[in-house]
Amino acid sequence: MIVDMPTPGEFHTAGVNQLYLAWKITIGAQQALTRMGAAADDQEAASDYWQSVQPELANAYSLIQQAMELALKGRIAAVSPFLLLGNPADWPGRGATEPLSFGELPTLDASKLVKVHNLLIDPPLDAAFATLWETVRRDRNRIMHSTSRTTFTAAAVVLAILRAAKTLFADMPWGDRLLAQEAGQKYAIFGMDDHVYSEVVGEIGCAIALLTPADALELLGFDRRRHAYVCPQCFANAEHDFAPSLPKLAQFPTKDASETALRCIFCEAVSTVDRHDCEYPDCPGNVISQNLCLTCLREQDEQFSLTPAFLIRAPDDLHDYEFVVGRESGGRRDEYRSHRERAADDEDAIAYGRRMLDAAHLRVWQTVSIFQRERCSVPLEPQTCRPIGHWAREDRGLLWHPGVLAYNYAAHGPV
């Protein structure tokens, strides 16, 4: 009696695990080199690096073959697991008198799996996959017999992973698959998963950089011919400390400059954005979402450097003025931000403060306190600054309050 019959789901899960492990090995090798920064630009050192990680990449490549083999067996087992068994003449004789585990029986040779699959399952696997399967299988055999002299690249291994995933594990988008796998990993089990979302998004960005434009479009839906932006939804989902490092994976469906529907190839969210120039002069971006520039990832309402023509910059720090804007935050404390400019005198500084609250992108701020820094010290203390006054946004418009600051270090804390 044959016992311990494997299920299609078990084969599928085992295949996913193998493919995921191949991905982590390969992307990890690429990201490790990237983290070396300028040192990675040394071509000789980079060449030595890739030579040193060849055993890792060969292992990853072998895992791809195992993943595909398991997936093919799972599909055949969905028809009947007995179709996976080899020649009955090779079965152990004791199976007629005692339970015999399925795992003890010889199974189909891997070279026959695609043929058997295509005889049983509709639609059959296409010629492109058959070529991939044979290539990976033969290379894996060379690795296992220590005869492979192939030099693996991260790009080639990632390409094979994504092609295998697209054909045999397409029940879930690859990005979602990675998130699901990470959710069950050792660190996530203990609640240490704040970094997971941004890490997976970063891995997809790393893979895109390795692929050709055609492969990136086919396998991940990313068009290299179009500008890309940070996805607002991914930015919101990522833990704050990791969000600024997110790759740009959101694109417009057309090149129309008035297009406002931005779609992310990772989370597949469609975000409606505003199209106007970023407030920061050094940024060429013109795609804004909820106050955030999706090109430079800077908050638009924190661009305080207006530099109007009337502001005469003084040559020394005796003319340093501090402008502290404030607004209600909805929490226990009001929110404050600080900006420093040099002005010729108090009159120019007061005029600058008014311009700040008049600026369209700064109208969310309600006050601006102005004082002259008499010496550079942190934190701001009464004895280190001369209060000039503050502007306040009130029912009657902008009103100037001389000699009094809306911001108070003792009450509001440092800025």
Summary of the structure (lengths in Angstrom):
residues: 415
radius of gyration: 30.7
end to end distance: 75.9
largest distance: 102.9
contacts: 1193
relative contact order: 0.07
helix: 48%
strand: 15%
